[in-house]
Amino acid sequence: MSIDLTEALAALRDGRTDARALLEESLARAASPACGQVFLRRFDAQARAAAQACDDAALHGLGRPALGGLAVSVKDLFDVAGYPATAASAAMSDAPAATRDAPAVARLRAAGAALIGHTNLSEFAFSGVGTNPHHGTPRNPVTHAVDGLDRVPGGSTSGGAVSVATGAAWAALGSDTGGSLRIPAALQGLVGFKGTARLVPLEGCVPLSPSLDTAGVITRSVRDAALLHGVLSGARADLDERPLSAWRLAVTPTFMQDELEPAVAAAFERALTALRAAGARIEERALPALPRVAELQTQGGITAAEAWAWHHARLAERGDRYDPRVAVRIRRGEAIAPPAYQALLDARQRWIHDMNASMRDIDAFLSPTVPLQAPEIAPLLHSDDLFFATNARLLRNTAVVNLLDGCAISIPCEHPGELPVGLMLWAPALRDGTVLGAAARVEAALAAACPAGAR
């Protein structure tokens, strides 16, 4: 798919195509080998009805809704009326069908999304790698086109990202607890936006860590992310069109840039050079509190404690039906007693205060989204040690923003023919519009600087 959602909507408005035709193209891609292990259940009949309804409304002069009848995939955490949500887990295989849509799903449906199916994920959304032993692991289609190797899709929103990368969906609804939107976006050359958590309701969604969980989207462009964020949050998200030179951007020299793979370091520095050449003001800014993030992740931190609270009864009954690698991470929370959990919550609030004080006068910080490119799948399947080390590296930068209760977006910064690399713009809570606006200008500048003027 060479155009984004915004361009497809323009084609619908101009009468150059209709939603039904575009949907059939999406459904054909969803059924293609490239989408193997992506969809756990399909909603074809519902999707066709939605596209037809949008076309009929336009035909009768009633206007076309915001999403126009175009295909959107849904992570298998969110309730969709008439279907079960199983979190891609064998332990949830007998979950009953939902009687109503989750609010986030309902908002997409009301905006004219043609919901095409529940997508695969890391079981219970508890991994940044994207592997799943129950349903198989979707192959990263973008990296495969570059070098022919089977590389990880990134997680936990693995299937959602692949649905967008293959053109089966124009956007994917997913969740982000420690990077689960931004990591697969970075590894597949897509845009992943994690807004401020409180802005999008999470009712009707299987939780991982309620203190950190965020509903958000994977798209093909920043403007698409802004459109979807507006639908999900209920607040219009017009992009700030100030020139790049009007934004105050910063990088922090330590932690986020530690131990980068050479290709990631090169792409990041090249992006900064291109942005400065385009007029961006990028300063170096120390964040003294940043290394203290490790204290919040002791014994699995808040995520493990809250995951254990939700899963302990199910683990006692069905522990043999969990992905063993997920189960061991959840069980770490058993050792976090209530006083220690409360101490973590208190320490997080102090850390957020200190971080925000250092970031107050900066519009957005820039960092690599993840410090490595997509690794091959096979070695990770055969080595627990390698898997857990890789998972920790993938989550390192992105998890900072969840603990900050902030907002962040990953946009591609690789050149054609290279494996994908993500550039993350991030800021404290409720600066969603600022991050989206800055990202749009950064995205345009990077595209202009690429060979032939485009990625």
C-alpha positions as CSV (number, residue, x, y, z in Angstrom):
1,M,0.0,0.0,0.0
2,S,1.7,3.2,-1.2
3,I,-0.8,5.7,0.2
4,D,-1.9,6.4,3.8
5,L,-5.4,6.6,5.3
6,T,-5.6,10.3,4.8
7,E,-5.0,10.0,1.1
8,A,-7.5,7.1,0.8
9,L,-10.1,9.3,2.5
10,A,-9.4,12.0,0.0
11,A,-9.9,9.6,-2.9
12,L,-13.3,8.6,-1.3
13,R,-14.3,12.2,-1.0
14,D,-13.3,12.9,-4.6
15,G,-15.3,9.9,-5.9
16,R,-12.2,8.2,-7.3
17,T,-13.1,5.0,-5.5
18,D,-15.5,3.7,-2.8
19,A,-15.1,2.0,0.5
20,R,-16.4,-1.3,-0.7
21,A,-13.6,-1.6,-3.3
22,L,-10.9,-0.5,-0.9
23,L,-12.2,-3.0,1.7
24,E,-12.1,-5.9,-0.7
25,E,-8.5,-5.1,-1.4
26,S,-7.8,-5.1,2.4
27,L,-9.6,-8.4,2.9
28,A,-7.6,-10.0,0.1
29,R,-4.4,-8.9,1.7
30,A,-5.6,-10.2,5.1
31,A,-6.1,-13.6,3.4
32,S,-2.6,-13.6,1.8
33,P,0.4,-15.6,3.0
34,A,2.0,-12.3,4.1
35,C,-0.6,-12.2,6.9
36,G,-0.1,-15.7,8.1
37,Q,-0.5,-15.9,11.9
38,V,-1.8,-12.3,11.9
39,F,-5.6,-12.6,12.4
40,L,-7.0,-14.8,15.1
41,R,-10.6,-14.2,13.9
42,R,-12.0,-12.2,11.1
43,F,-15.0,-9.8,11.0
44,D,-15.6,-9.8,7.2
45,A,-19.4,-9.6,7.3
46,Q,-19.3,-6.7,9.8
47,A,-16.6,-5.0,7.8
48,R,-18.5,-5.2,4.5
49,A,-21.6,-3.9,6.2
50,A,-19.7,-0.9,7.6
51,A,-18.1,-0.1,4.2
52,Q,-21.5,-0.4,2.5
53,A,-23.2,1.9,5.1
54,C,-20.5,4.6,4.6
55,D,-20.8,4.4,0.8
56,D,-24.6,4.6,1.1
57,A,-24.4,7.6,3.4
58,A,-22.1,9.4,0.9
59,L,-24.4,8.5,-2.0
60,H,-27.4,10.0,-0.3
61,G,-25.6,13.2,0.6
62,L,-25.4,12.4,4.3
63,G,-21.6,12.8,4.4
64,R,-19.0,10.2,5.0
65,P,-17.8,9.6,8.6
66,A,-14.3,10.4,9.6
67,L,-12.8,6.9,8.9
68,G,-14.9,6.5,5.7
69,G,-15.5,2.7,5.8
70,L,-11.8,1.8,5.7
71,A,-10.3,-1.2,7.3
72,V,-9.0,-1.1,10.8
73,S,-7.7,-4.1,12.8
74,V,-8.2,-4.7,16.5
75,K,-5.7,-6.2,18.9
76,D,-7.2,-9.3,20.5
77,L,-7.4,-7.6,23.9
78,F,-10.4,-5.4,23.0
79,D,-14.0,-6.5,23.1
80,V,-15.8,-6.5,19.8
81,A,-19.5,-7.3,20.1
82,G,-20.2,-10.9,19.0
83,Y,-16.7,-12.2,19.3
84,P,-14.5,-13.3,22.2
85,A,-11.3,-11.5,23.2
86,T,-8.7,-14.0,24.2
87,A,-5.4,-12.0,24.6
88,A,-3.9,-14.6,22.1
89,S,-3.7,-17.1,25.0
90,A,-4.7,-20.7,25.2
91,A,-5.7,-20.0,28.8
92,M,-8.5,-17.8,27.5
93,S,-9.6,-20.0,24.6
94,D,-13.1,-20.5,26.1
95,A,-13.7,-16.8,26.7
96,P,-17.4,-15.9,25.9
97,A,-18.3,-13.6,23.1
98,A,-18.5,-9.9,24.1
99,T,-22.0,-8.5,24.4
100,R,-20.8,-5.0,23.6
101,D,-17.8,-3.2,22.0
102,A,-15.1,-1.8,24.2
103,P,-15.4,2.0,24.3
104,A,-12.3,2.4,22.1
105,V,-13.8,0.0,19.6
106,A,-17.2,1.7,19.7
107,R,-15.6,5.0,18.9
108,L,-13.8,3.6,15.9
109,R,-17.0,2.0,14.7
110,A,-19.0,5.2,15.2
111,A,-16.4,7.0,13.1
112,G,-16.9,4.6,10.2
113,A,-14.1,2.1,10.7
114,A,-14.6,-1.2,9.0
115,L,-13.3,-3.5,11.7
116,I,-11.7,-6.5,9.9
117,G,-10.5,-8.8,12.7
118,H,-8.8,-9.5,15.9
119,T,-5.0,-9.6,15.5
120,N,-2.4,-11.8,17.1
121,L,-0.1,-10.5,19.9
122,S,2.4,-11.5,22.5
123,E,0.3,-13.5,25.0
124,F,-1.4,-11.1,27.4
125,A,0.6,-8.3,25.8
126,F,3.6,-9.2,28.0
127,S,6.5,-9.0,25.6
128,G,8.2,-6.6,23.2
129,V,9.4,-9.3,20.9
130,G,6.1,-10.4,19.4
131,T,6.4,-14.2,19.5
132,N,3.4,-16.4,20.4
133,P,3.7,-20.2,20.9
134,H,-0.1,-20.7,20.7
135,H,-0.9,-19.1,17.4
136,G,2.6,-18.7,15.8
137,T,4.6,-15.6,15.2
138,P,3.8,-13.2,12.3
139,R,6.8,-12.7,10.1
140,N,8.0,-9.1,9.8
141,P,7.1,-8.4,6.1
142,V,9.2,-5.2,5.9
143,T,12.5,-6.7,6.9
144,H,11.8,-9.8,4.9
145,A,11.5,-7.7,1.8
146,V,15.0,-6.2,2.6
147,D,17.0,-9.3,3.4
148,G,14.7,-12.4,3.0
149,L,15.2,-13.4,6.7
150,D,12.4,-14.2,9.1
151,R,12.7,-11.5,11.7
152,V,10.5,-10.6,14.7
153,P,7.6,-8.3,14.1
154,G,8.0,-6.6,17.5
155,G,5.4,-6.7,20.3
156,S,3.2,-6.9,21.8
157,T,1.0,-5.5,19.0
158,S,2.7,-7.8,16.5
159,G,-0.3,-8.8,14.3
160,G,-1.6,-5.2,14.3
161,A,1.6,-3.8,12.9
162,V,1.8,-6.6,10.3
163,S,-1.8,-5.8,9.3
164,V,-0.8,-2.2,8.5
165,A,2.6,-3.1,6.9
166,T,0.9,-5.5,4.5
167,G,-2.0,-3.3,3.6
168,A,-4.6,-5.5,5.2
169,A,-5.6,-2.5,7.4
170,W,-5.1,1.2,7.1
171,A,-4.6,1.4,10.9
172,A,-4.4,-0.9,13.9
173,L,-5.9,-0.4,17.3
174,G,-3.5,-1.7,19.9
175,S,-2.2,-1.2,23.5
176,D,1.0,0.1,24.9
177,T,2.2,-0.8,28.4
178,G,5.9,-0.5,27.9
179,G,6.2,0.1,24.2
180,S,3.8,-2.3,22.6
181,L,2.7,0.1,19.8
182,R,6.1,1.8,19.3
183,I,8.3,-1.2,19.2
184,P,6.5,-3.1,16.3
185,A,6.1,0.2,14.5
186,A,9.9,0.9,14.8
187,L,10.8,-2.6,13.6
188,Q,8.4,-2.5,10.6
189,G,8.9,1.1,9.4
190,L,5.6,2.3,10.6
191,V,4.2,5.1,12.9
192,G,3.2,4.1,16.4
193,F,1.5,6.6,18.8
194,K,1.1,6.1,22.5
195,G,-1.0,9.0,23.8
196,T,-1.5,10.1,27.4
197,A,-3.1,7.0,29.0
198,R,-6.1,8.8,30.6
199,L,-7.3,10.1,27.3
200,V,-8.7,6.9,25.8
201,P,-10.9,4.6,27.9
202,L,-9.6,1.0,28.6
203,E,-12.8,-0.6,29.7
204,G,-13.5,-3.8,27.8
205,C,-9.8,-4.5,27.3
206,V,-7.9,-7.3,28.9
207,P,-5.5,-5.5,31.3
208,L,-1.8,-6.1,31.8
209,S,-0.9,-3.2,34.1
210,P,-3.7,-0.7,34.7
211,S,-1.3,1.9,35.9
212,L,0.6,1.9,32.6
213,D,-1.8,0.5,29.9
214,T,-2.6,2.8,27.1
215,A,-4.8,2.3,24.0
216,G,-3.4,3.7,20.8
217,V,-2.7,3.2,17.1
218,I,-0.2,2.0,14.5
219,T,-0.5,3.8,11.2
220,R,1.4,4.7,8.1
221,S,1.8,8.4,8.8
222,V,1.8,11.0,11.6
223,R,-1.4,12.7,10.2
224,D,-3.1,9.3,10.3
225,A,-2.1,8.9,13.9
226,A,-3.5,12.3,14.7
227,L,-6.8,11.5,13.0
228,L,-7.1,8.2,14.9
229,H,-6.1,9.7,18.2
230,G,-8.8,12.3,17.8
231,V,-11.4,9.6,17.2
232,L,-10.2,7.5,20.2
233,S,-9.8,10.4,22.6
234,G,-12.9,12.3,21.5
235,A,-10.8,15.5,21.0
236,R,-9.9,16.9,17.6
237,A,-6.2,16.7,17.0
238,D,-5.3,19.4,14.4
239,L,-1.6,19.3,13.6
240,D,0.4,22.4,14.5
241,E,2.0,23.5,11.3
242,R,4.7,25.8,12.7
243,P,8.0,25.4,10.8
244,L,10.5,23.0,12.2
245,S,12.6,25.9,13.5
246,A,9.8,26.9,15.8
247,W,10.0,23.8,17.9
248,R,12.3,23.2,20.9
249,L,13.7,19.7,20.6
250,A,16.3,18.0,22.7
251,V,18.3,14.8,23.1
252,T,19.5,13.4,26.3
253,P,23.1,12.0,26.1
254,T,22.8,9.0,28.3
255,F,20.6,5.9,28.8
256,M,18.4,6.3,25.7
257,Q,21.6,6.2,23.5
258,D,23.5,3.6,25.4
259,E,24.6,0.4,23.6
260,L,22.9,1.1,20.3
261,E,23.5,-1.2,17.4
262,P,25.8,0.5,14.9
263,A,23.0,0.7,12.3
264,V,20.6,2.3,14.8
265,A,23.3,4.8,16.0
266,A,24.1,5.7,12.4
267,A,20.4,6.2,11.4
268,F,19.8,8.3,14.6
269,E,22.7,10.6,14.0
270,R,21.8,10.9,10.3
271,A,18.3,11.9,11.3
272,L,19.6,14.6,13.7
273,T,21.9,15.9,11.0
274,A,19.0,16.1,8.5
275,L,16.7,17.8,11.0
276,R,19.4,20.4,11.9
277,A,20.0,21.1,8.2
278,A,16.2,21.7,7.9
279,G,16.3,24.3,10.6
280,A,15.6,22.3,13.7
281,R,16.9,23.6,17.1
282,I,18.1,20.4,18.9
283,E,19.9,20.9,22.2
284,E,21.5,18.4,24.5
285,R,19.7,18.2,27.8
286,A,20.6,16.1,30.8
287,L,17.8,14.3,32.6
288,P,19.4,13.6,36.0
289,A,16.4,11.5,37.2
290,L,16.4,9.2,34.1
291,P,18.7,6.5,35.4
292,R,16.4,6.0,38.4
293,V,14.0,4.3,36.1
294,A,15.8,1.1,37.0
295,E,14.5,1.4,40.6
296,L,10.9,1.4,39.4
297,Q,11.5,-1.9,37.5
298,T,12.9,-3.9,40.4
299,Q,11.5,-7.5,40.5
300,G,9.4,-6.6,37.4
301,G,8.1,-3.4,39.0
302,I,4.6,-2.1,38.8
303,T,3.8,-4.2,35.7
304,A,4.6,-7.5,37.4
305,A,2.7,-6.6,40.6
306,E,-0.4,-5.6,38.7
307,A,-0.2,-8.5,36.3
308,W,0.1,-11.0,39.2
309,A,-3.0,-9.4,40.8
310,W,-5.1,-10.1,37.7
311,H,-3.6,-13.5,36.7
312,H,-2.8,-15.3,40.0
313,A,-6.1,-17.2,40.1
314,R,-6.0,-18.1,36.4
315,L,-2.4,-19.2,36.7
316,A,-3.4,-21.5,39.6
317,E,-6.0,-23.2,37.5
318,R,-4.5,-23.0,34.0
319,G,-0.8,-22.2,34.4
320,D,0.1,-25.0,32.0
321,R,-1.8,-23.2,29.2
322,Y,0.3,-20.0,29.5
323,D,3.4,-19.2,27.4
324,P,6.0,-20.2,30.0
325,R,8.0,-17.1,29.3
326,V,5.0,-14.9,30.0
327,A,4.1,-16.9,33.1
328,V,7.5,-16.5,34.6
329,R,7.4,-12.7,34.2
330,I,3.9,-12.5,35.8
331,R,5.0,-14.7,38.7
332,R,7.7,-12.2,39.6
333,G,4.9,-10.0,40.9
334,E,4.0,-12.6,43.6
335,A,7.1,-11.4,45.6
336,I,6.0,-7.8,45.6
337,A,4.0,-7.4,48.7
338,P,1.3,-4.6,49.0
339,P,3.7,-2.3,51.0
340,A,6.4,-2.7,48.3
341,Y,3.8,-2.1,45.6
342,Q,2.7,1.1,47.2
343,A,6.3,2.2,47.6
344,L,6.7,1.7,43.9
345,L,3.7,3.8,43.1
346,D,5.0,6.5,45.4
347,A,8.5,6.4,43.9
348,R,7.0,6.7,40.5
349,Q,5.2,9.9,41.3
350,R,8.4,11.4,42.7
351,W,10.3,10.3,39.6
352,I,7.6,11.8,37.3
353,H,7.9,15.1,39.2
354,D,11.6,15.2,38.9
355,M,11.6,14.2,35.2
356,N,8.9,16.8,34.3
357,A,11.0,19.5,36.0
358,S,13.9,18.8,33.7
359,M,11.7,18.6,30.6
360,R,9.4,21.6,31.2
361,D,10.7,24.0,28.5
362,I,11.2,21.4,25.8
363,D,8.5,20.5,23.2
364,A,9.8,17.0,22.6
365,F,12.8,14.8,23.3
366,L,14.3,12.7,20.5
367,S,15.7,9.3,21.0
368,P,16.0,6.0,19.1
369,T,12.7,4.1,19.7
370,V,14.6,0.9,20.4
371,P,18.4,0.3,20.5
372,L,18.4,-2.5,17.9
373,Q,16.9,-3.6,14.6
374,A,14.6,-6.6,14.3
375,P,16.4,-9.8,15.3
376,E,15.8,-13.1,13.6
377,I,13.0,-15.2,15.1
378,A,14.7,-18.6,15.2
379,P,17.5,-18.0,17.8
380,L,15.0,-16.4,20.1
381,L,12.7,-19.4,20.0
382,H,15.5,-21.7,21.1
383,S,17.1,-19.7,23.9
384,D,15.3,-18.3,27.0
385,D,18.4,-16.2,28.0
386,L,18.6,-14.6,24.5
387,F,14.9,-14.0,24.5
388,F,14.7,-12.2,27.8
389,A,17.8,-10.2,27.1
390,T,16.4,-9.1,23.7
391,N,13.0,-8.3,25.3
392,A,14.7,-6.1,27.9
393,R,16.6,-4.2,25.2
394,L,13.5,-3.7,23.1
395,L,11.6,-2.3,26.0
396,R,14.3,-0.1,27.5
397,N,13.6,3.2,25.9
398,T,9.9,3.0,25.3
399,A,9.1,1.9,28.8
400,V,10.5,5.2,30.1
401,V,7.5,7.0,28.6
402,N,4.9,4.7,30.2
403,L,6.4,5.2,33.6
404,L,6.5,8.9,32.9
405,D,2.7,8.8,32.1
406,G,3.8,10.6,29.0
407,C,3.0,10.5,25.3
408,A,5.3,9.4,22.5
409,I,5.4,8.6,18.8
410,S,7.8,6.4,16.8
411,I,8.4,7.4,13.2
412,P,10.7,5.7,10.6
413,C,14.1,7.2,10.0
414,E,15.8,4.5,7.9
415,H,16.6,5.0,4.2
416,P,15.3,2.9,1.3
417,G,16.9,-0.6,1.3
418,E,17.8,-0.5,5.0
419,L,16.2,-2.4,7.9
420,P,13.7,-0.2,9.7
421,V,14.8,2.1,12.5
422,G,12.5,4.1,14.7
423,L,12.9,7.7,15.9
424,M,10.9,8.5,19.0
425,L,9.6,11.9,20.0
426,W,8.3,12.0,23.6
427,A,7.1,14.4,26.2
428,P,5.2,14.4,29.6
429,A,1.5,13.8,30.0
430,L,-1.1,15.8,28.0
431,R,1.4,17.1,25.4
432,D,-0.1,14.8,22.8
433,G,-0.9,17.6,20.4
434,T,2.6,19.0,20.7
435,V,4.2,15.6,20.1
436,L,2.0,15.0,17.1
437,G,2.7,18.4,15.7
438,A,6.4,18.2,16.1
439,A,6.5,14.7,14.7
440,A,4.6,15.8,11.5
441,R,7.3,18.4,10.9
442,V,10.1,15.9,11.6
443,E,8.5,13.3,9.4
444,A,8.4,15.8,6.5
445,A,12.0,16.9,7.0
446,L,13.2,13.3,7.1
447,A,11.3,12.4,3.9
448,A,12.8,15.5,2.1
449,A,16.3,14.4,3.2
450,C,15.9,10.8,1.9
451,P,17.4,9.7,-1.4
452,A,14.8,10.5,-4.2
453,G,13.0,12.6,-1.6
454,A,11.0,9.8,0.0
455,R,11.4,6.7,2.1
